[in-house]
Amino acid sequence: MDDKTQKRVRQLQKELNEHNYYYHVLDDPKISDAEFDRLLQELKGLEEKYPALATPDSPTRRIGAPPLSAFEQAEHTIPMLSLDNAFSDQDILDFDARIRKNTDRDVIWYTAEPKLDGVAVELRYENGVLVRATTRGDGFVGEVVTRNVRTIRSVPLHVRDDALSVPQVLEVRGEVFISQKAFMELNRRRLAENTAMFANPRNAAAGSLRQLDSSVTASRPLDMFIYGRGQVDGMGFDTQSGFLDALAAWGFRVNPLVKKQISITDALAFYRHLGELRPDLPYEIDGMVIKVDQVALQQSLGEKIKSPRWAIAYKFAAIQEVTRINKILVQVGRTGTLTPVAVLEPVQVGGVTVSRATLHNMDEIQRKDIRIGDRALITRAGDVIPKVIKVMVSERTGQEQIFEMPAHCPVCGSQVQRLEDEAAVKCINAACQAQRKERIRHFVSKKGFDIDGLGKKLVDQLVDEGLLTSYADLFFLKKEQLTPLDRMAEKSAQNLVTAIDKARQIPLHRFIFALGIDHTGENAARLLAKAFDTLDDLMAAKESEIEQIHGMGTITAKAIAAFFASPENQALIKKIRDSGVVITNTMAGTPKEKNHVFSGKTLVLTGTLTAMTRSEAKKNLLAAGAKVTGSVSARTDYLVAGKEAGSKLAKARTLNVPVLDEDRFMEMLGS
């Protein structure tokens, strides 16, 4: 290989990347498609002849690679949280009022952007080169889809650095989608090939992104807008709008409809404008996202368990259809709650066939006067969950039947009870088979013990046959007990026993989730695993200690403390451990210093720090054995006040909480 060949390859790579940028990001092509294809084929031929010249950011990486056997998983450096939803102007005004109150500001500036109906993806660049792409997953861990994302033409394989320097590590987040026109063309092609058509553009984008064969993804018309950030090393940003400007300079595709540094009144006007534009946009949107523009205020406001406090999604009114309620069934959940469910005449709502809709509880049924046989207006709340909006009273014939919640559990026959101050009606029989089955299904689910082969029907059989009285019994099952069951041959029985054995080592956060504690989902389980080194530490914790965890609510803390205080639950956990289950914890971070000045203390961070980020300060405090919470209370030992400290500083002074400026904080932290 001579220098001339090497120079030609580098020249082709650079030219083709530039033409990709002009065509797919700026929509301003400089050469014809035929000329582009000719250059690409020349580069492909040279890279095949000289593989050492094929770099990770080469345009040939967009063609696809040999199929994978399965996707790897990777943890997000910073969690990809979901957003709270708003459905009215008042919801947005209330959001603004909370922001102003919590930041002690009279006026807040926002950015607002269309909320695309696609698939959230994070891109990680190191020294300007795309090294990893992951789906959102559960917000903490996503699937690695790097090879597939490289096929998306609007995604830069190498960040442009001619207008702005590039951080050493740059994580950006955005939405992968398929335009309306491309979706119709894709379905026409699939129809001609006699393959199943996609229901809607979002499903098509999700299915295309999760192909094990990236050459299939390369054949799909995927596109991507970038709107947010994860980890950024070596460069800071004062505002969200400034970060969006940087994204455009780096060659990322940013939605041209974004409004920057606007008031809440302007944001509401923009929402109505988007509603008018929606039918004619080339891609699907289901609302608008509003974000506090100033990054320091975002950091000050922080996050809840599932969502940031500084952003919200204002959803458009969902698509609605009318159908008939044929009957109402009652389901029993793992906590004993009886939930009425409407069985509907199947109807298409927003491209999805809906045949059932939750009615939540008896109060909801009575408030909406829902009857069996009614014609009802159905929507998909958040464009996802089927819901009855109202019944068409004027269309009643007199044949409709009033529904009554049963006085006894439809599964075990035990008397049901409505707890004081709760809308839920519950079966209070802890031995109820319906509850037991649901608890076991939750226990073995993917986010819990993830035991292959334990589907709904098999769990039902195991409980009905008396082989499982609780989820702890799973670890004592023998092949000889399983073989006689329906559809369970000797090999299937052995496979299940093997799968159970493989599940005997589990991370603490998944174990907590598997227990099915009231109000404790996967996000709360992760917070607990980060706050407590071991399960024993958690089981010994008081309700007040749990409540102090940043992002943990009072109701959740009460439910967790009550669960672990129960002798029955303690006995179940002991039985699980005695069976050989090993619970590990890699989320608690570095070993805590027992003799540090902050050890055992509760601190709150507010304002902007100059020596380190708030996130770094929190990590250092946790390593020192401290607890870091999001709000000031009488139990707070210190408030660390950086620049532009707001309402938390005032509250600390009111409660006589000691306040540390940054210099004093750094001095004590270093000690």
Secondary structure, DSSP 8 states (H G I E B T S, - for coil): --HHHHHHHHHHHHHHHHHHIIIIISS--SS-HHHHHHHHHHHHHHHHH-GGG--TT-GGGGS--S--SS--EEE-SS------EE-SHHHHHHHHHHHHHHHT-S---EEEEEEESSEEEEEEEETTEEEEEEE-TTSSEEEB-HHHHTT-TTS-SB---SSS---SEEEEEEEEE--HHHHHHHHHHHHHTT----SSHHHHHHHHHT-SSHHHHHTS--EEEEEEEEEEES---SBHHHHHHHHHHTT----TT-EEEE-HHHHHHHHHHHHHHGGGSSS-EEEEEEEESBHHHHHHH-B-SSSBTTEEEEE----EEEEEEEEEEEEE-TT-EEEEEEEEEEEEETTEEEEEEE--SHHHHHHHT-EET-EEEEEEETTTEEEEEEE-GGG--S--EE----SB-TTT--BEEE-TT-S-EEE--TT-HHHHHHHHHHHTSTTTT--TT--HHHHHHHHHTTS-SSGGGGGG--HHHHTTSTT--HHHHHHHHHHHHHTTEEEHHHHHHHTT-TT--HHHHHHHHHH-SSHHHHHH--HHHHHTSTT--HHHHHHHHHHHH-HHHHHHHHHHHHTT-EEE-SSS-S---TTSTTTT-EEEEESB-SSS-HHHHHHHHHHTT-EEESS--TT--EEEE-BT--HHHHHHHHTT--EE-HHHHHHHHH-
